[in-house]
Each structure stands twice: as C-alpha cells, then as structure tokens.
C-alpha cells in the first residue's frame, strides 16, 4: 500500500514538473496522470519505474538540440510538449497488458508489458537522437534511398544503435527492480529493437505523409508548421504517427507475450 502511495505521489510530482518544463501540454498532463496512476495501481512502483524511465529519457531526448532539429524540420511541434494523443499512443497498451496480467494471472502478460514499453523507448529515442546523425537517413524498406531527417521510416546508424542500447538499459532497470522472476535484459533488447523496426516499416509504407505547397517541405501533419494546409502525397490520411505508435506498442506486446515462454 505504501509503495502505491509513493508511486502516485511520484506520478503527480512528475506531471507538474513536466507541465512547468513544457514537456507536456495540459491535456497531456491529465492523460499522464491516467496512464501513470493506472500503472502504479495495477503493477505497483516496480512496474511504474520502467515507464517513468521511458518518459524521462524520451522527454530529455526530445529537447536535445531542439533548435537544430527545428532547422532540419525534424522537431516535435509545440516546443516538444507531448499531447494527450502522444501519451495514449505509448501508454494505452502497457496499461491494457497490466490489466490482462492482473485479470488472467499469467506472468506472460507482464512480459508483454515490458515488451511494449521497450518498443516505445527504442522507437522514441532512436527517432529523437537518430535525426542528429551526421549523414542523411535512408528509408528502411528502400535503403538505397536517402530521405530528409525526421521522415517516417527513415533510419540511420546512430538510430539503429540507440534502438539497441535503449531497450537494453530498460531491461537492465527492469531486472534490477525485480519486476519479473527471470532476467529480462535480452528479452527487452530483442522486443524493443523489433518494435522500432515495426514502427519504421509502417511509417515508410503506410503512414500519412503530406507536402506543404508553400514551403515545399514534407510533413506528417495535415497543417504544416507555417500554417499552410498540406497535401497528402503518400499513405492513408487516417494513419497518423500516434496511431502508428499505438499499433507498434500493441503488436510488440503481443509478440512479447508469444515469445516470453523462452524467457520465463
């Protein structure tokens, strides 16, 4: 009981600090309370620590060399403040997997939770740090094609490295706090990197991509940062980056559930 109170206190404090620092907007704050509070109540403080590590590292990585990312047209909008869509895109499926764990009692759903969070940290950090790679990224499904930094499906050596290191470190944290009985480091690394690849492939092939007629710039938003309505040039208009992240998170969690028998 005391650990849940401590966990909920951390969620509230972290949310207020995040709002003050511009890491989230107001609705992102409320959504963060819902996701973080649910994880604490369902899985206790041990389960919340990996999600907290993902959130903190992702927020810091988003702000890393932000002005340079703006120049490259690869920065998150609104100064990097996460919206409620961003929060639920990466936080909804981990909550669902914890609900299934509590309902069905199988530790395999706890591994699904770990896989989902690992995929989110691998994807977020590889995107935010990978755009700083000195050479242009290449499309994951057509590696001979160079694309602009921040383009959906674009990958780089730095991004690949981060996609391996980030889930490895998250697995080490998960192991240190004893969230699951067996060592989850290799499991977290494999599923995290897998999730990052899934996100890149969906982004490269089916995610909505727009062209600003005024700036002649590629964007993932229907309205470019200059305020001009952009034209859909690839993918499906309903398949936004947030929905891709949600699909990636859920898919990786289910894959984690299936392969967890090898790690328990």
Secondary structure by P-SEA (a helix, b strand, c coil): caaaaaaaaaaaaaaaaaaaaccccaaaaaaaaaaaaaaaaacccccaaaaaaaaaaaaaaaacaaaaaaaacccccccccccaaaaaaccaaaaaaaaaaaacccaaaaaaaaaaaaaaaaaaaaaaaaaaccccccccccccccccccccccccaaaaaaaaaaaaaaaaaaaaaccccccaaaaaaaaaaaaaaaaaaaaacccbbbbcccccccccccccccccccccccccccccaaaaaaaaaaaaaaaaaaaccccc
